[in-house]
Amino acid sequence: MTSMQPAADLADLRKEIDRIDAAMHRLLMERGEIIDQLIAIKRSQASGSAFRPGREASMMREIVGRHHGILPVDIVESIWRVIIATFTHVQAPYTVHGDISLGNAAMRDVARFHFGFVVPYETHDDAGDVIHALTHSRGDLGLVPVAAPGAWWRALEGETAPKIIARLPFVERADHPAALPTYVLSKPIDEPLSPGDVRLISAVLPTALPALPQGWSIPAHAGAALLVALHPGQTIVALAEALPSGTSFEPIGSHAPAFVLPLK
Ligand SMILES: O=C(O)C(=O)C[C@]1(C(=O)O)C=C[C@@H](O)C=C1
Protein backbone atom coordinates (compact mmCIF):
# COMPACT_ATOMS: atom_id res chain seq x y z
CA MET A 1 0.00 0.00 0.00
CA THR A 2 1.37 3.43 -0.83
CA SER A 3 1.01 6.16 1.76
CA MET A 4 -0.82 8.28 -0.88
CA GLN A 5 -3.68 5.77 -1.19
CA PRO A 6 -6.79 6.40 0.92
CA ALA A 7 -7.68 3.30 3.02
CA ALA A 8 -11.31 3.31 1.85
CA ASP A 9 -10.29 3.00 -1.81
CA LEU A 10 -8.03 0.07 -1.02
CA ALA A 11 -10.80 -1.72 0.89
CA ASP A 12 -13.21 -1.12 -2.02
CA LEU A 13 -10.74 -2.42 -4.56
CA ARG A 14 -10.09 -5.53 -2.44
CA LYS A 15 -13.84 -6.11 -2.27
CA GLU A 16 -13.88 -5.98 -6.08
CA ILE A 17 -11.01 -8.51 -6.21
CA ASP A 18 -12.90 -10.82 -3.79
CA ARG A 19 -16.02 -10.52 -5.98
CA ILE A 20 -14.06 -11.39 -9.13
CA ASP A 21 -12.22 -14.29 -7.42
CA ALA A 22 -15.50 -15.73 -6.17
CA ALA A 23 -17.01 -15.42 -9.67
CA MET A 24 -13.98 -17.14 -11.26
CA HIS A 25 -14.15 -19.92 -8.67
CA ARG A 26 -17.89 -20.35 -9.30
CA LEU A 27 -17.25 -20.55 -13.03
CA LEU A 28 -14.55 -23.20 -12.51
CA MET A 29 -16.98 -25.27 -10.44
CA GLU A 30 -19.60 -24.79 -13.16
CA ARG A 31 -17.00 -25.93 -15.71
CA GLY A 32 -16.58 -29.06 -13.56
CA GLU A 33 -20.30 -29.79 -13.87
CA ILE A 34 -20.08 -29.63 -17.68
CA ILE A 35 -17.06 -31.96 -17.58
CA ASP A 36 -19.19 -34.36 -15.52
CA GLN A 37 -21.64 -34.49 -18.42
CA LEU A 38 -18.77 -34.89 -20.91
CA ILE A 39 -17.58 -37.98 -19.06
CA ALA A 40 -20.88 -39.68 -19.81
CA ILE A 41 -20.78 -38.69 -23.49
CA LYS A 42 -17.13 -39.52 -24.18
CA ARG A 43 -16.94 -42.63 -22.00
CA SER A 44 -13.22 -41.91 -21.70
CA GLN A 45 -12.90 -44.03 -18.63
CA ALA A 46 -13.70 -47.12 -20.68
CA SER A 47 -11.56 -46.23 -23.71
CA GLY A 48 -8.54 -44.88 -21.80
CA SER A 49 -7.77 -41.27 -22.61
CA ALA A 50 -9.84 -38.09 -22.50
CA PHE A 51 -7.08 -36.01 -24.15
CA ARG A 52 -8.27 -34.40 -27.41
CA PRO A 53 -5.16 -32.74 -28.84
CA GLY A 54 -6.84 -30.93 -31.75
CA ARG A 55 -9.44 -29.35 -29.49
CA GLU A 56 -6.77 -28.33 -26.98
CA ALA A 57 -4.56 -26.75 -29.65
CA SER A 58 -7.48 -24.68 -30.96
CA MET A 59 -8.54 -23.64 -27.43
CA MET A 60 -5.00 -22.50 -26.60
CA ARG A 61 -4.85 -20.47 -29.81
CA GLU A 62 -8.17 -18.75 -29.01
CA ILE A 63 -7.24 -18.00 -25.40
CA VAL A 64 -3.79 -16.63 -26.13
CA GLY A 65 -4.94 -14.83 -29.28
CA ARG A 66 -7.67 -12.81 -27.54
CA HIS A 67 -5.58 -11.92 -24.49
CA HIS A 68 -4.66 -8.32 -23.71
CA GLY A 69 -3.93 -6.28 -20.60
CA ILE A 70 -1.17 -6.29 -17.99
CA LEU A 71 -1.34 -9.99 -17.07
CA PRO A 72 1.55 -11.69 -18.98
CA VAL A 73 0.34 -14.09 -21.70
CA ASP A 74 2.63 -16.81 -20.22
CA ILE A 75 0.46 -16.83 -17.10
CA VAL A 76 -2.80 -16.94 -19.03
CA GLU A 77 -1.51 -19.87 -21.06
CA SER A 78 -0.20 -21.73 -17.99
CA ILE A 79 -3.44 -21.20 -16.02
CA TRP A 80 -5.52 -22.67 -18.84
CA ARG A 81 -3.07 -25.49 -19.43
CA VAL A 82 -3.50 -26.50 -15.79
CA ILE A 83 -7.29 -26.15 -15.98
CA ILE A 84 -7.61 -28.23 -19.15
CA ALA A 85 -5.00 -30.87 -18.20
CA THR A 86 -6.55 -31.31 -14.77
CA PHE A 87 -10.08 -31.60 -16.13
CA THR A 88 -8.70 -34.18 -18.58
CA HIS A 89 -7.28 -36.09 -15.59
CA VAL A 90 -10.59 -35.84 -13.75
CA GLN A 91 -12.29 -37.49 -16.75
CA ALA A 92 -9.82 -40.39 -16.97
CA PRO A 93 -6.65 -40.55 -14.83
CA TYR A 94 -3.38 -40.60 -16.77
CA THR A 95 0.35 -40.27 -16.15
CA VAL A 96 2.73 -38.15 -18.22
CA HIS A 97 5.97 -39.96 -19.12
CA GLY A 98 8.88 -37.65 -19.94
CA ASP A 99 12.03 -38.58 -21.86
CA ILE A 100 14.86 -36.78 -20.03
CA SER A 101 17.59 -37.65 -22.56
CA LEU A 102 18.07 -33.91 -23.28
CA GLY A 103 17.94 -32.90 -19.62
CA ASN A 104 15.71 -33.36 -16.63
CA ALA A 105 14.94 -29.71 -15.90
CA ALA A 106 13.74 -28.72 -19.39
CA MET A 107 11.45 -31.77 -19.62
CA ARG A 108 10.04 -31.18 -16.14
CA ASP A 109 9.22 -27.59 -17.14
CA VAL A 110 7.43 -28.84 -20.28
CA ALA A 111 5.46 -31.40 -18.27
CA ARG A 112 4.49 -29.10 -15.39
CA PHE A 113 3.70 -26.09 -17.59
CA HIS A 114 1.42 -28.07 -19.89
CA PHE A 115 -0.04 -30.64 -17.47
CA GLY A 116 0.21 -29.03 -14.02
CA PHE A 117 1.02 -30.74 -10.72
CA VAL A 118 -2.03 -32.95 -10.18
CA VAL A 119 -1.24 -35.13 -13.20
CA PRO A 120 1.47 -37.66 -12.18
CA TYR A 121 4.81 -37.22 -13.96
CA GLU A 122 7.35 -40.04 -14.44
CA THR A 123 10.78 -39.71 -16.01
CA HIS A 124 12.50 -42.14 -18.38
CA ASP A 125 16.08 -42.19 -19.66
CA ASP A 126 15.11 -42.31 -23.33
CA ALA A 127 12.26 -42.21 -25.83
CA GLY A 128 12.23 -46.00 -26.15
CA ASP A 129 11.38 -46.35 -22.46
CA VAL A 130 8.62 -43.74 -22.78
CA ILE A 131 7.10 -45.60 -25.75
CA HIS A 132 7.36 -48.89 -23.83
CA ALA A 133 5.53 -47.33 -20.87
CA LEU A 134 2.72 -46.07 -23.15
CA THR A 135 2.31 -49.49 -24.75
CA HIS A 136 1.60 -50.95 -21.30
CA SER A 137 -0.70 -48.14 -20.13
CA ARG A 138 -4.38 -47.40 -20.66
CA GLY A 139 -4.39 -43.75 -21.59
CA ASP A 140 -1.02 -42.30 -20.56
CA LEU A 141 0.81 -39.57 -22.49
CA GLY A 142 4.48 -39.51 -23.47
CA LEU A 143 6.68 -36.43 -23.93
CA VAL A 144 9.68 -36.81 -26.24
CA PRO A 145 11.87 -33.89 -27.33
CA VAL A 146 11.77 -33.50 -31.13
CA ALA A 147 15.59 -33.54 -31.02
CA ALA A 148 15.90 -36.68 -28.83
CA PRO A 149 18.91 -38.79 -29.89
CA GLY A 150 18.68 -41.67 -32.38
CA ALA A 151 15.86 -42.71 -34.71
CA TRP A 152 13.47 -42.98 -31.75
CA TRP A 153 10.35 -42.43 -33.93
CA ARG A 154 10.86 -45.80 -35.66
CA ALA A 155 9.31 -47.43 -32.57
CA LEU A 156 6.05 -45.67 -33.59
CA GLU A 157 5.81 -47.57 -36.89
CA GLY A 158 2.93 -50.06 -37.24
CA GLU A 159 -0.80 -49.70 -36.75
CA THR A 160 -0.94 -50.59 -33.06
CA ALA A 161 2.23 -48.77 -31.92
CA PRO A 162 1.86 -45.44 -30.05
CA LYS A 163 1.70 -42.33 -32.23
CA ILE A 164 2.57 -38.62 -32.07
CA ILE A 165 -0.66 -36.73 -31.34
CA ALA A 166 0.48 -33.18 -30.54
CA ARG A 167 3.45 -30.85 -30.57
CA LEU A 168 4.32 -28.54 -27.69
CA PRO A 169 4.27 -25.72 -27.05
CA PHE A 170 0.83 -25.28 -28.63
CA VAL A 171 1.55 -21.57 -28.95
CA GLU A 172 5.08 -20.73 -30.01
CA ARG A 173 6.77 -17.46 -29.24
CA ALA A 174 10.13 -16.04 -28.35
CA ASP A 175 10.97 -16.68 -24.67
CA HIS A 176 8.26 -19.27 -24.04
CA PRO A 177 8.72 -20.45 -20.42
CA ALA A 178 8.68 -24.13 -21.49
CA ALA A 179 10.14 -23.77 -24.97
CA LEU A 180 11.68 -27.23 -25.58
CA PRO A 181 10.01 -28.47 -28.82
CA THR A 182 8.33 -31.67 -27.67
CA TYR A 183 6.06 -34.27 -29.22
CA VAL A 184 3.16 -35.69 -27.22
CA LEU A 185 2.69 -39.43 -27.77
CA SER A 186 -0.11 -41.81 -26.88
CA LYS A 187 -1.57 -45.09 -27.99
CA PRO A 188 -3.41 -44.52 -31.31
CA ILE A 189 -6.46 -42.31 -30.76
CA ASP A 190 -9.63 -42.09 -32.77
CA GLU A 191 -9.52 -38.42 -33.77
CA PRO A 192 -10.00 -37.42 -37.42
CA LEU A 193 -7.42 -35.13 -39.05
CA SER A 194 -8.40 -31.47 -39.21
CA PRO A 195 -7.63 -29.33 -42.25
CA GLY A 196 -4.21 -27.79 -41.65
CA ASP A 197 -2.91 -30.68 -39.51
CA VAL A 198 0.68 -31.77 -40.05
CA ARG A 199 1.11 -35.49 -40.85
CA LEU A 200 4.27 -37.18 -39.62
CA ILE A 201 6.00 -39.89 -41.64
CA SER A 202 8.90 -42.17 -40.78
CA ALA A 203 10.95 -42.50 -43.98
CA VAL A 204 13.79 -45.03 -44.09
CA LEU A 205 16.19 -44.66 -47.01
CA PRO A 206 18.26 -47.53 -48.44
CA THR A 207 21.37 -45.57 -47.36
CA ALA A 208 21.96 -42.25 -45.66
CA LEU A 209 22.03 -39.21 -47.99
CA PRO A 210 24.96 -36.80 -48.01
CA ALA A 211 22.47 -33.92 -47.57
CA LEU A 212 18.79 -33.66 -46.62
CA PRO A 213 16.34 -33.19 -49.52
CA GLN A 214 15.33 -29.56 -50.10
CA GLY A 215 11.73 -28.36 -49.87
CA TRP A 216 10.62 -30.77 -47.14
CA SER A 217 10.23 -30.25 -43.42
CA ILE A 218 12.40 -32.82 -41.60
CA PRO A 219 12.17 -32.16 -37.84
CA ALA A 220 14.52 -35.06 -36.97
CA HIS A 221 16.90 -37.46 -38.71
CA ALA A 222 19.40 -40.14 -37.75
CA GLY A 223 21.47 -41.92 -40.42
CA ALA A 224 19.13 -43.26 -43.08
CA ALA A 225 16.01 -42.59 -40.96
CA LEU A 226 14.02 -39.37 -41.43
CA LEU A 227 11.05 -37.98 -39.52
CA VAL A 228 9.23 -35.98 -42.19
CA ALA A 229 6.44 -33.46 -41.46
CA LEU A 230 3.97 -33.28 -44.35
CA HIS A 231 2.21 -29.92 -44.41
CA PRO A 232 -1.23 -29.47 -46.05
CA GLY A 233 -0.93 -29.98 -49.79
CA GLN A 234 2.15 -32.21 -49.50
CA THR A 235 1.66 -35.90 -50.31
CA ILE A 236 3.55 -39.11 -49.65
CA VAL A 237 3.56 -39.69 -53.43
CA ALA A 238 5.45 -36.43 -53.97
CA LEU A 239 7.77 -37.24 -51.05
CA ALA A 240 8.49 -40.66 -52.57
CA GLU A 241 9.41 -38.97 -55.84
CA ALA A 242 11.89 -36.74 -53.98
CA LEU A 243 13.61 -39.63 -52.19
CA PRO A 244 15.59 -42.61 -53.58
CA SER A 245 13.64 -45.67 -54.69
CA GLY A 246 13.54 -48.34 -52.02
CA THR A 247 12.67 -45.79 -49.29
CA SER A 248 9.96 -47.06 -46.93
CA PHE A 249 7.22 -44.81 -45.51
CA GLU A 250 5.19 -45.32 -42.34
CA PRO A 251 2.67 -42.89 -40.79
CA ILE A 252 3.64 -42.15 -37.19
CA GLY A 253 1.09 -39.53 -36.19
CA SER A 254 -0.02 -35.97 -36.73
CA HIS A 255 -0.41 -32.69 -34.87
CA ALA A 256 -2.12 -29.33 -35.15
CA PRO A 257 -0.18 -26.71 -37.10
CA ALA A 258 2.16 -24.48 -35.14
CA PHE A 259 0.60 -21.24 -33.97
CA VAL A 260 3.22 -18.54 -33.64
CA LEU A 261 2.26 -15.62 -31.43
CA PRO A 262 3.54 -12.41 -32.94
CA LEU A 263 5.55 -10.14 -30.66
CA LYS A 264 3.37 -7.34 -29.30
O1 LIG B 1 -13.66 -31.06 -25.12
C1 LIG B 1 -13.43 -32.14 -24.57
O2 LIG B 1 -13.53 -33.21 -25.19
C2 LIG B 1 -13.08 -32.20 -23.16
O3 LIG B 1 -12.90 -33.27 -22.62
C3 LIG B 1 -12.88 -30.95 -22.38
C4 LIG B 1 -11.44 -30.52 -22.29
C5 LIG B 1 -11.45 -29.21 -21.45
O4 LIG B 1 -11.24 -29.28 -20.24
O5 LIG B 1 -11.74 -28.17 -22.03
C6 LIG B 1 -10.61 -31.56 -21.61
C7 LIG B 1 -9.89 -32.49 -22.33
C8 LIG B 1 -9.71 -32.43 -23.78
O6 LIG B 1 -8.41 -32.69 -24.17
C9 LIG B 1 -10.19 -31.17 -24.36
C10 LIG B 1 -10.90 -30.25 -23.65
The ligand as an ORCA input file, in Angstrom:
! r2SCAN-3c Opt
* xyz 0 1
  O     -13.664    -31.057    -25.118
  C     -13.433    -32.136    -24.573
  O     -13.532    -33.213    -25.191
  C     -13.076    -32.199    -23.158
  O     -12.895    -33.268    -22.622
  C     -12.883    -30.954    -22.379
  C     -11.441    -30.515    -22.289
  C     -11.454    -29.207    -21.448
  O     -11.242    -29.284    -20.240
  O     -11.740    -28.169    -22.030
  C     -10.610    -31.556    -21.615
  C      -9.892    -32.490    -22.332
  C      -9.712    -32.435    -23.783
  O      -8.410    -32.693    -24.165
  C     -10.189    -31.167    -24.360
  C     -10.899    -30.246    -23.648
*
